[in-house]
Amino acid sequence: MHVISLAGSPRLPSRSSVLLHLGEQWLQQRDVKVTSYSLHDFAAEDLLFANFASPQVKALAADLAGADGLLMATPVYKAAYSGALKTLLDLLPERALEHKVVLPLATGGSIAHMLAVDYALKPVLAALKAQEVLHGVFADDSQVDMKAQPQPQLAPALAERLEEALANFHLALSRRASVSTFDSHLLRHIA
Ligand SMILES: Cc1cc2nc3c(=O)[nH]c(=O)nc-3n(C[C@H](O)[C@H](O)[C@H](O)COP(=O)(O)O)c2cc1C
């Protein structure tokens, strides 16, 4: 199974990216191949001026086309996801998430905006034809201790929710993989 991970914070260090990296590690430990992208991999000018010919955007689109799922993370900015992430999503082909399972992760300063992923990001993922968008994980800033050593730490309740969401993601990816194997067997049978 192959997953693309996408860090959608324009800032570093980034709390939402901490969640993302823990998710990547969790998946890699279960033999999922993870290809990591971050907003910082893209030229700011390409994003700002909608350069559809950007080689980095084309590489992301090509990797997505061959992947089973997308694990993405964003900070909440002004009650939605980050605008910088939108500039990247706008450059992807219309069906970029067709047949993909998506797990969104988000961090915000206040739980007042814990539904931002549901009302702001999910419609965009649907427009990109995501097959299945799973129930995401929202963390407020107090649940991610950026000063912990040797690495940032999650509050236990958050770590538990993240693990549960990742287990569901893994299950959805496996389901998807077994359906495509079944489909190719069937096609061979019919041919
Ligand atoms: C420009 C800006 C706007 C923000 N707007 C919100 C907001 O509307 N609601 C909220 O809960 N947090 C808001 N925050 C706080 C961030 O969502 C929060 O600190 C988040 O964890 C940052 O994630 P990051 O470290 O991955 O960038 C905002 C932060 C910035 C810099």
PDBQT file of the ligand as one rigid body, heavy atoms in Angstrom, charges set to zero:
ROOT
HETATM    1  C1  LIG A 201      -2.846  33.307  10.670  1.00  0.00    +0.000 C 
HETATM    2  C2  LIG A 201      -3.362  32.381  11.743  1.00  0.00    +0.000 A 
HETATM    3  C3  LIG A 201      -4.729  32.205  11.880  1.00  0.00    +0.000 A 
HETATM    4  C4  LIG A 201      -5.241  31.340  12.846  1.00  0.00    +0.000 A 
HETATM    5  N1  LIG A 201      -6.599  31.184  12.945  1.00  0.00    +0.000 NA
HETATM    6  C5  LIG A 201      -7.092  30.304  13.835  1.00  0.00    +0.000 A 
HETATM    7  C6  LIG A 201      -8.511  30.097  13.931  1.00  0.00    +0.000 A 
HETATM    8  O1  LIG A 201      -9.310  30.705  13.264  1.00  0.00    +0.000 OA
HETATM    9  N2  LIG A 201      -8.965  29.163  14.835  1.00  0.00    +0.000 N 
HETATM   10  C7  LIG A 201      -8.111  28.439  15.624  1.00  0.00    +0.000 A 
HETATM   11  O2  LIG A 201      -8.580  27.587  16.394  1.00  0.00    +0.000 OA
HETATM   12  N3  LIG A 201      -6.755  28.636  15.556  1.00  0.00    +0.000 NA
HETATM   13  C8  LIG A 201      -6.247  29.540  14.693  1.00  0.00    +0.000 A 
HETATM   14  N4  LIG A 201      -4.872  29.727  14.614  1.00  0.00    +0.000 N 
HETATM   15  C9  LIG A 201      -3.985  28.916  15.461  1.00  0.00    +0.000 C 
HETATM   16  C10 LIG A 201      -3.422  27.727  14.693  1.00  0.00    +0.000 C 
HETATM   17  O3  LIG A 201      -4.417  27.016  14.028  1.00  0.00    +0.000 OA
HETATM   18  C11 LIG A 201      -2.717  26.755  15.632  1.00  0.00    +0.000 C 
HETATM   19  O4  LIG A 201      -1.719  27.395  16.382  1.00  0.00    +0.000 OA
HETATM   20  C12 LIG A 201      -2.162  25.570  14.867  1.00  0.00    +0.000 C 
HETATM   21  O5  LIG A 201      -1.798  24.540  15.753  1.00  0.00    +0.000 OA
HETATM   22  C13 LIG A 201      -0.943  25.938  14.016  1.00  0.00    +0.000 C 
HETATM   23  O6  LIG A 201      -0.542  24.799  13.319  1.00  0.00    +0.000 OA
HETATM   24  P1  LIG A 201       0.925  24.680  12.686  1.00  0.00    +0.000 P 
HETATM   25  O7  LIG A 201       1.886  24.795  13.855  1.00  0.00    +0.000 OA
HETATM   26  O8  LIG A 201       0.952  23.345  12.037  1.00  0.00    +0.000 OA
HETATM   27  O9  LIG A 201       1.060  25.814  11.720  1.00  0.00    +0.000 OA
HETATM   28  C14 LIG A 201      -4.357  30.609  13.685  1.00  0.00    +0.000 A 
HETATM   29  C15 LIG A 201      -2.965  30.808  13.544  1.00  0.00    +0.000 A 
HETATM   30  C16 LIG A 201      -2.472  31.673  12.590  1.00  0.00    +0.000 A 
HETATM   31  C17 LIG A 201      -0.972  31.850  12.443  1.00  0.00    +0.000 C 
ENDROOT
TORSDOF 0
